[in-house]
């Protein structure tokens, strides 16, 4: 079975989503299907077909989350240290072209959220950063051409 590295917070968020789908969404969609069936002819009942489609999505997501959470390998960034970038590290970078500073935490692929500065370990930037040190420069392919970043700071925890 494939293991999915993730932080404790990432696992908790997925477990919360799973609980919500099972306790709230699943019962609600069952009620919606029953209500739509009560309206009669199912072949032309758009509410019924929409509810069944939603049910299919919910059940698929539940299965996916159960698989991910059962194979999760929780890594505590606070227990890590060192002077190189590893899973769980928070890395402060500077874009060498624009001089803009950005900070990302490297997390598991199922908890990545670029809006929250959580970068998937499988992303090109994270792959380029792994094993690098403060002062190192990494180059990453981007749609507008390669982007170069210098590592300013690495923290754990």
C-alpha positions in Angstrom: 0.0 0.0 0.0 1.3 3.4 -0.9 2.1 5.7 2.1 1.0 9.3 1.9 3.4 11.6 3.9 1.5 14.5 5.6 1.5 16.8 8.6 -0.7 16.1 11.5 -2.8 19.2 10.6 -3.2 18.0 7.1 -4.4 14.6 8.3 -6.8 16.3 10.7 -8.3 18.4 7.9 -8.9 15.3 5.8 -10.4 13.4 8.7 -12.7 16.4 9.4 -13.8 16.4 5.7 -14.5 12.7 5.9 -16.6 13.0 9.1 -18.6 15.9 7.5 -19.3 13.9 4.3 -20.4 10.9 6.3 -22.4 12.7 9.0 -23.9 15.6 7.0 -23.6 15.3 3.3 -24.5 11.6 2.9 -27.7 11.7 4.9 -28.7 15.0 3.2 -28.3 13.5 -0.3 -30.2 10.3 0.7 -33.1 12.6 1.8 -32.9 14.6 -1.5 -33.1 11.4 -3.5 -36.1 10.1 -1.6 -37.8 13.5 -2.0 -37.1 13.5 -5.8 -38.4 9.9 -6.1 -41.6 11.0 -4.5 -42.2 13.4 -7.4 -42.9 10.5 -9.8 -41.4 9.7 -13.2 -37.6 9.4 -12.7 -36.7 9.4 -16.3 -37.6 13.1 -16.6 -36.8 14.1 -13.1 -33.8 16.5 -13.1 -33.8 16.8 -9.3 -33.4 13.0 -9.0 -30.6 12.9 -11.6 -28.7 15.8 -10.0 -29.1 14.2 -6.5 -27.8 10.8 -7.9 -24.8 12.6 -9.5 -24.1 14.4 -6.2 -24.4 11.1 -4.3 -21.9 9.5 -6.7 -19.4 12.3 -6.1 -19.8 12.1 -2.3 -19.3 8.4 -2.2 -16.3 8.7 -4.5 -14.8 11.3 -2.2 -15.5 9.3 0.9 -13.7 6.3 -0.6 -10.8 8.5 -1.7 -10.5 10.0 1.8 -10.7 6.7 3.6 -7.9 5.3 1.4 -5.7 8.4 2.0 -6.3 8.6 5.8 -5.7 4.9 6.3 -2.3 5.2 4.4 -1.2 8.5 5.9 2.3 8.7 7.3 2.3 11.6 9.7 5.5 13.5 9.9 5.9 16.1 12.6 7.9 19.1 11.2 8.8 20.1 14.8 10.7 16.9 15.3 12.9 17.6 12.3 15.9 19.8 12.2 19.0 20.4 10.1 20.3 22.9 7.6 18.8 21.3 4.5 15.2 21.5 3.1 13.1 18.4 3.9 9.4 17.5 4.1 7.7 19.8 6.6 10.2 22.6 6.2 9.1 26.2 6.0 11.3 27.8 3.4 11.7 31.6 2.8 12.8 32.3 -0.8 13.5 35.4 -2.9 12.7 35.5 -6.6 16.0 36.5 -8.2 14.2 38.4 -11.0 11.6 40.4 -9.1 13.2 40.4 -5.6 9.8 39.3 -4.2 10.1 37.2 -1.1 7.8 34.2 -0.6 7.5 31.6 2.1 6.2 28.1 1.7 5.8 25.0 3.8 6.5 21.8 2.0 3.6 19.4 2.8 2.0 16.2 1.4 0.2 16.3 -1.9 -3.2 15.8 -0.3 -2.8 18.9 1.9 -1.2 21.3 -0.5 -2.9 24.7 -0.8 -1.0 27.4 -2.6 -3.3 30.1 -1.2 -2.2 29.1 2.3 1.5 28.8 1.2 1.4 25.0 1.5 3.5 23.6 -1.3 3.1 19.9 -2.4 6.2 17.8 -2.0 5.5 16.6 -5.6 5.6 20.1 -7.1 8.5 21.1 -9.3 9.6 23.9 -6.8 9.5 21.5 -3.8 11.4 18.9 -5.7 14.0 21.5 -6.6 14.3 22.7 -2.9 14.7 19.3 -1.3 18.3 18.8 0.1 19.3 22.4 -0.6 20.7 24.8 2.0 20.4 28.5 2.9 22.1 30.5 0.1 21.5 27.9 -2.6 19.8 28.9 -5.7 17.2 26.7 -7.5 15.8 27.0 -11.0 12.3 25.8 -11.8 10.5 25.7 -15.1 7.6 28.0 -15.3 5.2 29.0 -18.1 7.0 32.3 -18.8 10.5 30.7 -18.6 12.6 29.3 -15.8 12.3 31.0 -12.4 15.3 31.2 -10.1 14.9 31.4 -6.3 17.5 31.9 -3.6 16.9 30.2 -0.2 16.9 32.8 2.5 15.8 30.7 5.6 14.8 27.2 6.5 12.7 26.5 9.6 11.0 23.4 11.1 8.0 23.3 13.5 
